[in-house]
Amino acid sequence: MLYGTRHRRFAIIAGAFLAVLLALGGVWLFTRDSGPDDVTVSPGAPPASSDVEPSVEPSSPSAPKPATMTVTIFFHRGRDADPAKVVAVRRIVPRTSKVGTASLKQLLAGPTKAERQSGYWSFFSPATAGKLQSLRIDDGVARADFRDLRTIIPNASSSSGSIALLAELDHTLKQFRTVRTTVYSFNGDVAAFYEWLQREVPVVTMPGLGEARRVAQDFLHRIVGMPEPVYVSARWRSDFIATVDFRSRISGAGSIKGPITTVTLGKGSKTFSVLDVRTSTIQVDRPAAAISPTALQVVTSPLQLSGSALAFEGNVAVRVLQTSGGVRQLGSGTVTGGGDVMRPFSGSVEFRRPSADLGWVIFVEHSAINGAVTKATAVRVAFHTIES
């Protein structure tokens, strides 16, 4: 009995001691798990809900950002600013190959609220956004066509107003090296735009590549004798020199076309003049090509010829033409180069006395199919005319 009573007492004391240890262990565990990253709840704040997911972004890869680019537009800043003086403003827009169009669209949307608060101003505003119909840049001329803005911007017709509006448009477009001149219109009507601003309609007198192409094609057809010059490409070599490439369409040969003939032209105030015509497989040393339009070689009969060529059976036809005062053939002949590879040629051609000072010596290959001119090299010359 005594042993059993003592055993029970020991069990009770041991159980109580174990309970105390467990309680102390729980406090120790709670203390170890707490740390500086835990959320501190302010007194009176509602307890955190165990049903709310933590605001952690999913681990999936981020979506690619859309491609963008920066465009520059021009506004005025400060109400007392010179109406002709504008300042650059940059905008980030979706990437596009039509940078000029994207720039004008941003300009027509006007300054943002933040920009206006910073002192920027413009006649353009959200009311004019989307009014651009088209922008075409050709031969250095930018032609922008708008929907009618006159009722939206009624005060742009004043002297300073027109200066300010054109300054923003012109600076935005002329920042591009391909733009030298600007022309604006309402629904295709150029006169309406400039009458609104009480200004003269700009006269775009400087010819472009389209005019160079026309002059070159006419020369090949009318002077060289190429029956159907097919345009290939045109480009500027400098501000005043252009080159235009053609091929000769050979009738009866299906889709076969002749080799490239390149026409070099000089730009005048209204049109172009032909300076030189060359194809790679007819190279002429004599007569020498002019180093400038005012330094032409003066030729007399018989005219000595030399160079190298690759042509059908090696044959290159030569003609001496007088072109000032009308086209007149003075003489003709043939020289022989290579029929398989480029080979040198030499010879001479006699020609009649010219009645004018200027002309051309033209070297051509004729098609074996129908005899048409397939390619040409032409040298501009001066004649030593004999006074009667």
Secondary structure, 3 states (H helix, E strand, C coil): CHHHHHHHHHHHHHHHHHHHHHHHHHHHHHHHHCCCCCCCCCCCCCCCCCCCCCCCCCCCCCCCCCCEEEEEEEEEECCCCCCCCCEEEEEEEECCCCHHHHHHHHHHCCCCHHHHHCCEECCCCCCCCCCEEEEEEECCEEEEEECCCCCCCHHHHCHHHHHHHHHHHHHHHHCCCCCCEEEEEECCEHHHHHHHCCCCCCCCCCCCHHHHHHHHHHHHHHHHCCCCEEEEEEEECCCCEEEEEEEEECCCCCCCECCCEEEEEEECCCCEEEEEEEECCEEEEECCCCCCCCCCEEECCCEEEEEEEECHHHEEEEEEEECCCCCEEEEEEEEECECCCCEEEEEEECCCCCCCCEEEEEEEEECCCCCCEEEEEEEEEEECCCCC
